[in-house]
Amino acid sequence: MQIGVIAGKGFLPIVAVMELQKKGYRVITVALQGLANTELSKYSDLFEWINIGKAGEIIDFLKKNNVKEVILTGKVPKKIIFEREKIKPDLRAIKMLFSAKLRGDNELLKIVEKELSKEGIKIVGLSEFCPELLTPQGVLTRRKPSKEEWKDIEYGFKMAKKIGELDVGQTVVVKERSVIAVEAIEGTDETILRAGEFVKDSVVIKVSKPQQDLKLDPPAAGMDTIITMEKAKARVLALEAGKTLIVQRDKVIEKADEFNITVVGVIQH
């Protein structure tokens, strides 16, 4: 058994590769230059650094190694589509980019999926192979949300879903049923820090977009999220249960308890 991994930023790709290998898979990794963790090479069975703009090169590498299924994992900052000098897109990537009617995450990822599919490569979801990474329902930390914080979670969940419908972002920060910050191109951590400039003891909500294909872009939280919340003095992290990945869950919960931050998995009603 073998599987391909296309790895972006963060620790999630390392966790993914390690978990896949534990399950008996030979892992062939494309590490996106300037994004993927350099440690990733130690864990993969076959490893190649490729610029994210070299779509043709990525596809050729996967085909040469007979990869039929691939997992997309790790963060790819949205702003990268505007950094043409850095990514130096090849002709295939340029055609893919210009075929997009809109430049939202969902639209662009669907184009990537279509392009890979034409070459006989299917994108599969990490959660299909590692369901244990998904957020369970309920309070995961020692500290439980207060009555007011539960109201903010419920309110923020609805707001996050509305923002998601527009393919803008996956995260909102709220306090006293007011939206303090909305994730757009900057990413989750920067959104939390921006909210921290205005309020303390806020509630951070991260959900999947209603139209989102979770195998293409599952929402994820990890140690960086908790550390950023502590910097911003945010108090509660509410994640959509069953759809959001937690990277290194035990360590994340331990760190959250240390900072007296609440982590809770929420199901939409």
HELIX and SHEET records of a PDB file:
HELIX    1   1 LEU A   12  LYS A   22  1                                  11    
HELIX    2   2 THR A   38  LYS A   42  5                                   5    
HELIX    3   3 ALA A   55  LYS A   64  1                                  10    
HELIX    4   4 LYS A   78  PHE A   82  5                                   5    
HELIX    5   5 ARG A   84  ILE A   87  1                                   4    
HELIX    6   6 LEU A   91  PHE A   98  1                                   8    
HELIX    7   7 ASP A  105  LYS A  118  1                                  14    
HELIX    8   8 LEU A  126  PHE A  129  1                                   4    
HELIX    9   9 PRO A  131  LEU A  133  5                                   3    
HELIX   10  10 LYS A  147  GLU A  165  1                                  19    
HELIX   11  11 THR A  188  GLY A  196  1                                   9    
HELIX   12  12 MET A  223  ALA A  232  1                                  10    
HELIX   13  13 ARG A  249  PHE A  259  1                                  11    
SHEET    1   A 5 LEU A  46  ILE A  50  0                                        
SHEET    2   A 5 ARG A  26  LEU A  32  1                                        
SHEET    3   A 5 GLN A   2  ALA A   7  1                                        
SHEET    4   A 5 GLU A  69  THR A  73  1                                        
SHEET    5   A 5 LYS A 122  ILE A 123  1                                        
SHEET    1   B 6 GLY A 138  VAL A 139  0                                        
SHEET    2   B 6 THR A 262  VAL A 266 -1                                        
SHEET    3   B 6 VAL A 236  GLU A 240  1                                        
SHEET    4   B 6 VAL A 203  LYS A 206  1                                        
SHEET    5   B 6 THR A 171  LYS A 175 -1                                        
SHEET    6   B 6 SER A 178  VAL A 182 -1                                        
SHEET    1   C 2 ALA A 220  ALA A 221  0                                        
SHEET    2   C 2 LEU A 245  ILE A 246  1                                        
END                                                                             
